[in-house]
Amino acid sequence: MFELLWLIPALPFAGFLFLVLAGGLPRSAVAAIGCASVGLSASIALLICHQFLSSPPPGDFYTQTLWTWIETANFAPGIAFHLDALSLVMILVITGVGFLIHLYSAEYMEGDEGYQRFFAYLNLFVGCMLVLVLADNFVLLLLGWEGVGLCSYLLIGFWYRDPENGRAARKAFVVTRIGDTALLIGLFLLFAELGTLHIQDVLGRAGENWEPGSGIALAAALLILGGALGKSAQLPLQTWLPDAMAGPTPVSALIHAATMVTAGVYLIARTNVLFELAPAAMLTVAIIGTATLLTAGLSALAQSDIKRVLAYSTISQLGYMFLALGVGAWSAAMFHLMTHALFKALLFLAAGALILSLHHEQNMFRMGGLRKKLPVVFWTFLIGAVSLAALPLVGSGFYSKEKILWDVWISPHGGPAFWTAALLGAVITSLYTFRMVFLTFFGSAKTEVYVRPGARITTVLLILAVLSTFGGGVELPHTFGHVTFFSNFLQTAVDTEVTLPPGLDAVLWALLGIASVLVVLGAMAAWFCYVKRPELSRRIAESSPGAKVRAFLLAGWGFDRIYDHLIVNPFTFAARINRADIVDYVYAITAGTARALHVLLSETQTGRLRLYAVVLTAGTLVLLIIAFSS
């Protein structure tokens, strides 16, 4: 079964090529091709997962080399795939959630004129992400990395006739290119120092040749971190993600749940050996993750657009994953990545059903009273919200977020300070999540329901609701029976894990109790401010300090303004001054000189033999005089 690995990325690429080359197809055929290509890929991934669990390959990994891509001197990267526990988790998430998003899109985008183009882009996106996580070498990984960047540009700007959508797509492309450049420089450094870009060889040679804390290890880790920050929208490269909401809602679900934003988390987890050799880089990862989860969570509290709330929520939850990576809790980060993919896809797709039902209304303050009019959407959205807020014992998000909190507390790289910040972020998450639920589904109705979601949308929401509820059962806390299936499985690919010192049961129960109580209090505070006493939240928002704070948070803490003043405005100013482009003068002068010489030389070609003879004689005399005089 392992020999079918190549089909997992190949099938979405085949679907993309067919949709691009086939011309105008009936919508039913487009949906069938788009969904079937990813569905078959997911089926093969499940079969391979079954074999991997029941009969693991030697060494707990399998490598499949299709052909040599480039061969020059001692550099010969191949089109080769590496399957281990880490990449297996990723392909299951990508194909599984990706297939459900494709199925949902078949109904959601049914009336759009770019239906075939949309599914072609989705297939390409999934294929590129699969190449990224399965790549056996950094060159192939970079191909997938750049591919998802291209697809994000195409999908965010899918409705390209609106200039704002085009601007958001360009912003995503440019901001992530900053991180991509850092990653590329990091790969040059790795090859120059270690002589290979084969991922497993790089990790092995780095561990053998570099001392912990060495400058070269720190430089390599920080450059890789730069690439991860761009794709995963972490400080200071987070500004593109909220604007990415310009794309269709299924695109938001795909980018935020299963594909692009998880690439940075995967990259750091995959190169964990390099980060372990650079403790300062790991501390940087933890600090950035902590700062991001807090700033993004507070920004979500000020939003009125339901998709922007979910966008800032994604940035914040990715911050949790980075915090876990920074303290060496690799399995905790990947566990939260998996559960987050499920409940965030559910929340985005349920929000899309709301938006579609309300004739593309996205402002939560213009919704309200929808729990009875759209019961399936309400209950599925609520299940996703419960997981996002990590309410005790309910939903997969509780188990994955609590695992991060526990590992942060006991890790030698973590401690009470990081734990306190993460706990504060959890309370903020509960507050903005249930603010979103109460504003949208409770109170009086402000917008009429135009259309109700059909069978395909409803089915996808129900499947994701079940997965979001029970997906956390693969890893339970030490105090809850100590089920460690997920971390034990991942341990075969990621060696280092946070270990639990003996005798901490009472401490863990206390931490769990504190976190659970505060999260519930956050949800109750949202109920009090937006259901019981809604005038209280209005007075706070309309007060002078409240309005200023809200404006600051709505502006994303002023990052866009800072970048505009420091980078964008000076660049556009220089471009206006240099409108004629001074560099072009170099080529213009070169071309003018060539033309002038052509004219001069043309004058010597008259066709008069007597003139040629005179010139030849004169030239000969000059040469003779020079020869005799020397």
Salt bridges, closest charged atoms under 4 A:
ASP84 OD2 - HIS82 NE2 3.46
ASP84 OD2 - ARG270 NH1 2.74
GLU110 OE2 - ARG456 NH2 3.42
GLU113 OE2 - ARG161 NH1 2.46
ASP136 OD1 - HIS82 ND1 3.97
ASP136 OD2 - HIS198 NE2 2.93
GLU146 OE1 - ARG177 NH1 2.21
GLU164 OE1 - ARG167 NE 3.26
ASP180 OD2 - ARG177 NH1 3.57
ASP180 OD1 - LYS231 NZ 3.10
ASP201 OD2 - HIS198 ND1 3.60
ASP243 OD2 - ARG167 NH2 3.66
ASP243 OD2 - LYS171 NZ 2.70
ASP243 OD1 - ARG308 NH1 3.38
GLU361 OE1 - ARG366 NH1 3.83
ASP407 OD2 - LYS403 NZ 3.43
GLU475 OE2 - LYS403 NZ 3.65
ASP505 OD1 - HIS478 NE2 2.78
GLU535 OE2 - ARG533 NE 2.61
ASP560 OD1 - LYS171 NZ 2.82
